[in-house]
Amino acid sequence: MAFYISTYHDICLQFTYYSRVFLFFPPFSYFLAYFTLYFSINFDFNMGFSLKASWNYKCPKCRHGDIFVSPMDIKNPLNMPERCEKCGQRTEPELGFYYGAMMVSYGISAWLYLGLVLILVFYFKWTVNKAMVLLIFLAVITYLPLLRYSRSLWLHFNVRHSAEEELKQKQLSLESKKEVKENNWKHSHK
């Protein structure tokens, strides 16, 4: 554990000290250092990661169950069931699990909004004030979807996909559709 902490600290210091681009924006350099270290140690390329499943808020293990309660309640937008209703995967594997999702949200929003403002100001010759008004409007509109997507993405980064579980869920889904078709056909031909 001590090696992990000292390595993390060294990488953060290297990014903040040596990087000329990120020197003026230290929080982003820490964000980049954290993700570089995290993925170099923990990321397994055989996890079966799917952007489609994370975008649709599906369970990372079976890709069939929903990880958020539908419809979204504006009073509790991050309301998640305790487990996936299809495969039983926990949606919060440990206490404080989603602190990493804050960094994902920060990284996505920082790059998205910074890029947008730079394009508006330097390419379209908008004033900074007009660009900021648009930025604030977009930030208010995209706040909840970005918050939910960052949680979904963080869960997908950390939970291994099970191809067997996905196949089992597909078969169950096909069987239930077949039963519904047969029942509908029986009722319509009585």
C-alpha positions in Angstrom: 0.0 0.0 0.0 2.8 2.4 0.8 4.3 1.8 -2.6 1.0 2.6 -4.3 0.7 5.9 -2.3 4.3 7.0 -2.9 4.0 6.1 -6.6 0.7 8.0 -6.9 2.3 11.0 -5.2 5.4 10.9 -7.4 3.3 10.7 -10.6 1.2 13.7 -9.4 4.3 15.7 -8.7 5.8 14.8 -12.1 2.6 15.8 -13.9 2.3 19.1 -12.0 6.0 20.0 -12.3 7.0 18.9 -15.7 3.8 19.5 -17.7 3.9 23.0 -19.2 0.3 22.8 -20.5 -1.2 21.7 -17.2 1.0 23.9 -15.0 -1.6 26.6 -15.0 -4.4 24.2 -14.2 -3.1 21.9 -11.4 -6.4 20.1 -10.6 -6.5 18.7 -14.0 -2.9 17.4 -13.8 -3.9 15.6 -10.6 -6.9 14.1 -12.4 -4.7 13.0 -15.3 -2.1 11.5 -12.9 -4.7 9.6 -11.0 -6.3 8.0 -14.1 -2.9 7.2 -15.6 -1.9 5.4 -12.4 -5.3 3.8 -12.0 -5.4 2.4 -15.5 -1.8 1.3 -15.5 -2.4 -0.8 -12.4 -6.0 -1.8 -12.4 -7.3 -1.8 -16.0 -7.8 -5.2 -17.6 -8.3 -5.1 -21.3 -10.4 -8.3 -21.2 -13.1 -6.7 -19.1 -15.5 -6.4 -22.1 -16.1 -2.7 -21.6 -19.0 -1.3 -23.6 -19.7 2.4 -24.1 -23.1 1.5 -25.4 -24.1 -0.2 -22.2 -22.7 2.6 -20.1 -24.5 5.2 -22.2 -27.8 3.3 -21.8 -27.2 2.9 -18.0 -27.2 -0.9 -18.2 -25.6 -3.2 -15.7 -21.9 -3.8 -16.6 -22.0 -7.5 -15.7 -25.1 -8.6 -17.7 -25.9 -5.5 -19.8 -29.6 -6.1 -19.4 -30.6 -4.7 -16.0 -30.9 -1.0 -15.4 -28.5 0.6 -12.9 -30.8 3.6 -12.2 -34.4 3.7 -11.1 -36.7 4.7 -14.0 -38.2 7.2 -14.4 -35.7 9.7 -12.9 -36.9 11.4 -9.8 -35.7 15.1 -9.9 -35.5 15.0 -6.1 -33.2 12.0 -6.1 -31.6 11.7 -9.6 -28.9 9.2 -8.5 -31.4 6.7 -7.0 -30.0 3.3 -7.8 -31.4 -0.1 -6.8 -29.2 -2.0 -4.4 -28.7 -4.8 -7.0 -29.3 -5.4 -10.7 -32.7 -7.0 -11.1 -31.4 -9.4 -13.7 -28.0 -10.8 -12.4 -27.8 -9.5 -8.8 -24.6 -7.4 -9.3 -24.4 -4.7 -6.6 -24.6 -1.2 -7.9 -22.5 0.2 -5.0 -19.8 -2.4 -4.5 -18.3 -0.6 -1.5 -18.9 2.4 0.7 -17.7 5.6 -1.1 -17.3 3.8 -4.4 -18.6 6.7 -6.5 -16.0 9.3 -5.4 -14.1 8.3 -8.5 -17.1 9.2 -10.6 -16.7 12.8 -9.5 -13.3 12.8 -11.2 -14.8 11.3 -14.3 -17.5 14.0 -14.3 -15.0 16.7 -13.8 -12.8 15.4 -16.6 -15.6 15.1 -19.1 -17.2 18.5 -18.3 -13.8 20.3 -18.1 -12.8 19.2 -21.6 -16.2 19.6 -23.1 -16.8 23.1 -21.8 -13.3 24.3 -22.3 -13.2 23.1 -25.9 -16.6 24.7 -26.6 -15.6 28.1 -25.1 -12.3 28.1 -26.9 -14.0 27.4 -30.2 -16.6 30.0 -29.7 -14.1 32.7 -28.6 -11.3 32.1 -31.1 -13.0 30.6 -34.1 -16.4 32.3 -34.1 -15.1 35.5 -32.4 -17.7 35.6 -29.7 -17.0 37.7 -26.6 -16.0 35.9 -23.5 -19.2 37.0 -21.7 -21.4 35.6 -24.4 -19.5 32.3 -24.4 -19.8 32.2 -20.6 -23.6 32.7 -20.7 -23.9 29.8 -23.2 -21.6 27.7 -21.0 -23.6 28.3 -17.9 -26.8 27.5 -19.7 -25.3 24.2 -21.1 -23.9 23.3 -17.7 -27.3 23.7 -16.1 -28.9 21.5 -18.8 -26.3 18.8 -18.8 -25.6 18.6 -15.1 -27.9 15.7 -14.2 -27.2 13.6 -17.3 -23.5 14.0 -16.9 -23.7 13.1 -13.2 -25.6 9.9 -14.0 -23.3 9.0 -17.0 -20.2 9.5 -14.9 -21.5 7.1 -12.3 -22.4 4.6 -15.0 -19.0 4.9 -16.6 -17.2 4.5 -13.3 -19.2 1.3 -12.5 -18.4 0.0 -16.0 -14.7 0.8 -15.5 -14.6 -1.3 -12.3 -16.9 -4.3 -12.8 -16.0 -7.1 -15.1 -18.4 -8.1 -17.8 -19.7 -11.7 -17.8 -20.4 -13.0 -21.3 -22.1 -16.1 -19.8 -24.4 -13.9 -17.7 -25.3 -11.8 -20.8 -26.0 -15.0 -22.8 -28.2 -16.3 -20.1 -30.2 -13.0 -19.9 -30.6 -13.0 -23.7 -32.0 -16.5 -23.6 -34.4 -15.7 -20.8 -35.5 -12.6 -22.7 -36.1 -14.6 -25.9 -38.0 -17.2 -24.0 -40.3 -14.7 -22.3 -40.9 -12.9 -25.7 -41.8 -16.3 -27.2 -44.2 -17.1 -24.4 -45.9 -13.7 -24.8 -46.3 -14.2 -28.5 -47.8 -17.7 -27.9 -50.2 -16.3 -25.3 -51.2 -13.4 -27.6 -51.8 -15.9 -30.5 -53.9 -18.2 -28.3 -56.0 -15.3 -27.0 -56.6 -13.9 -30.5 -57.7 -17.2 -32.0 -60.2 -18.2 -29.4 
